[in-house]
């Protein structure tokens, strides 16, 4: 897999990590996803994903979206600044095709680059 992996160091793992981002985040919004980001002191960006059962009812849809978000992040991580990122799914995100999810996330990663500054 090389340098495009998604190791443990690239994930937000604890509630403390998520709270840190929620407290003072820079948002990037689309109709299907909200992406929150906050600078970190590490040398890499980190990713957390929240997809509520209330918004996306079926488990297989939530799992598919998580896989797509992780894959998109994995390919774009080297272009992102050193930030902690949380992707929040909205109602209707499960109706998007895989290509539409990737296109939406690409736009959101670009917005984050502009707002958080590319390192």
C-alpha positions in Angstrom: 0.0 0.0 0.0 3.0 2.3 0.5 2.4 5.9 1.6 -1.4 5.9 0.9 -2.3 3.9 4.0 -4.8 4.6 6.6 -3.0 3.7 9.8 -4.0 4.2 13.4 -2.1 7.5 13.5 -4.3 9.0 10.9 -7.6 8.4 12.9 -9.4 10.3 15.6 -9.9 7.5 18.1 -11.1 8.9 21.4 -14.0 11.2 22.4 -11.4 13.7 23.6 -10.1 13.9 20.0 -13.6 14.5 18.7 -14.4 17.1 21.4 -11.2 19.0 20.5 -12.5 19.5 16.9 -16.1 20.2 17.8 -15.1 22.9 20.3 -13.5 25.3 17.7 -13.8 24.0 14.2 -13.6 25.4 10.7 -16.5 24.1 8.6 -16.9 23.1 5.0 -20.5 22.3 4.1 -22.3 20.5 1.2 -25.8 19.2 1.0 -24.7 15.7 1.9 -21.8 16.2 4.3 -20.4 18.6 6.8 -16.7 18.6 7.3 -15.2 20.2 10.4 -11.5 20.8 10.8 -9.1 22.2 13.4 -5.4 22.5 13.3 -3.4 19.9 15.2 0.2 19.7 16.4 1.0 16.6 14.4 2.8 16.2 11.1 -0.3 14.6 9.4 -4.0 15.1 9.1 -6.3 12.8 11.0 -9.9 11.7 10.2 -13.0 10.9 12.2 -16.4 9.9 10.7 -19.8 10.3 12.3 -22.8 8.9 10.5 -25.9 8.9 12.6 -28.5 6.2 12.4 -31.1 8.9 12.6 -29.8 10.3 9.3 -28.7 7.2 7.4 -31.0 4.3 8.5 -29.4 1.2 7.0 -26.2 -0.1 8.4 -24.9 -1.2 5.0 -25.4 2.4 3.7 -23.4 3.8 6.7 -20.7 1.2 6.2 -20.4 2.0 2.5 -20.2 5.8 3.1 -17.5 5.2 5.8 -15.5 3.1 3.3 -15.8 5.8 0.7 -14.9 8.7 3.0 -11.8 6.7 4.3 -10.8 5.9 0.7 -11.1 9.5 -0.4 -9.1 10.7 2.6 -6.5 8.1 2.0 -5.8 9.4 -1.5 -6.0 13.1 -0.6 -4.2 13.1 2.8 -0.9 14.4 1.3 -2.6 17.5 -0.1 -4.3 18.3 3.2 -2.9 20.6 5.9 -2.1 19.2 9.4 -5.7 19.3 10.8 -8.0 17.0 12.6 -11.1 16.4 10.4 -14.5 15.1 11.2 -16.9 14.2 8.4 -20.6 14.3 9.4 -23.1 12.6 7.2 -26.5 14.3 6.5 -29.8 12.9 5.4 -29.8 11.9 1.8 -26.0 11.1 1.7 -27.0 7.4 1.3 -28.7 8.2 -2.0 -25.5 9.4 -3.7 -23.6 7.1 -6.0 -19.9 6.3 -5.3 -18.8 8.8 -7.9 -21.0 11.6 -6.4 -19.6 10.9 -2.9 -16.0 11.1 -4.2 -16.8 14.3 -6.2 -18.5 15.9 -3.1 -15.6 15.0 -0.8 -13.0 16.3 -3.3 -14.7 19.7 -3.3 -14.8 19.7 0.5 -11.1 18.8 0.8 -10.3 21.8 -1.5 -12.5 24.1 0.7 -10.5 22.9 3.8 -7.2 23.5 2.0 -8.3 27.1 1.4 -9.7 27.7 4.9 -7.1 26.0 7.0 -4.1 26.8 4.9 -2.1 24.2 3.0 1.2 23.2 4.6 
